[in-house]
Amino acid sequence: MATCSAGAPAGARIGFVGILIEDRHTAAPEVNRILSECGDCIRARLGMPWRDRGVSVVTLVVEATTDQIGELTGRLGRVPGVTVKSGLSR
């Protein structure tokens, strides 16, 4: 991944990433590994297991370039059982 350094890189945008994890026990370790590798881009993280629906929801606030956010969401989206959506500032 294009690494996120501490502080805002040139061309950085603020945005959010919504992550739905349908099989927490299988997908969560890979999701957490990816998020750890991109930790410098993540400004806030909220995770909530929704046990009665069998899904976990993670919301991130990120500050990174569009390439970095695209690579992050692409990697997350390739994890089986994970759905990702994002939105960015202009």
C-alpha positions in Angstrom: 0.0 0.0 0.0 1.1 3.6 -0.5 2.1 4.2 3.0 0.5 6.9 5.2 2.9 8.9 7.1 2.2 10.9 10.2 0.7 14.2 9.4 -1.3 15.0 6.3 0.5 14.1 3.0 0.3 16.6 0.1 -3.1 16.2 -1.6 -4.7 14.5 1.5 -8.4 14.5 1.8 -10.7 13.8 4.8 -13.2 11.0 4.4 -15.0 8.1 5.9 -14.8 4.4 5.3 -17.7 2.1 6.2 -16.9 -1.6 6.6 -19.5 -4.4 7.0 -18.1 -7.7 8.1 -20.5 -10.7 7.7 -18.3 -13.4 9.1 -16.4 -11.8 12.0 -14.5 -14.9 13.1 -13.1 -15.5 9.6 -12.7 -12.0 8.2 -11.8 -9.8 11.2 -8.2 -10.9 11.6 -7.5 -9.9 8.0 -9.4 -6.7 8.3 -7.5 -5.8 11.5 -4.2 -6.6 9.8 -4.9 -4.3 6.9 -6.1 -1.5 9.3 -3.0 -1.8 11.4 -0.8 -1.4 8.2 -2.7 1.7 7.4 -2.9 3.1 10.9 -1.2 6.4 10.2 -4.1 7.4 7.8 -6.8 6.5 10.3 -7.9 9.4 12.5 -10.8 7.6 14.3 -12.2 4.1 14.4 -15.5 2.8 15.8 -16.3 -0.9 15.7 -19.5 -2.5 16.8 -20.5 -6.2 16.6 -24.2 -6.6 15.8 -24.5 -10.1 17.2 -28.3 -10.6 16.6 -27.8 -9.9 12.9 -24.5 -11.7 12.6 -22.6 -8.7 11.3 -20.0 -6.3 12.6 -19.8 -2.6 11.5 -16.6 -0.6 11.5 -16.5 3.1 10.7 -13.2 4.9 10.0 -12.4 8.6 9.6 -9.4 8.9 7.4 -7.0 11.5 6.1 -5.0 10.4 3.1 -4.6 10.8 -0.6 -7.2 9.4 -2.9 -4.7 6.7 -4.0 -4.1 5.7 -0.4 -7.8 5.5 0.4 -8.5 3.7 -2.8 -5.9 1.1 -2.0 -7.2 0.7 1.5 -10.8 0.2 0.4 -9.7 -2.1 -2.4 -7.7 -4.4 -0.1 -10.6 -4.5 2.4 -13.1 -5.2 -0.3 -11.2 -8.2 -1.5 -11.5 -9.9 1.9 -14.3 -12.5 1.6 -17.4 -11.5 3.6 -16.5 -7.8 3.7 -18.4 -4.9 2.1 -16.8 -1.4 1.9 -18.1 2.0 1.1 -16.4 5.4 1.3 -16.9 9.1 1.0 -14.4 11.9 0.6 -14.3 15.7 1.0 -13.7 17.7 -2.1 
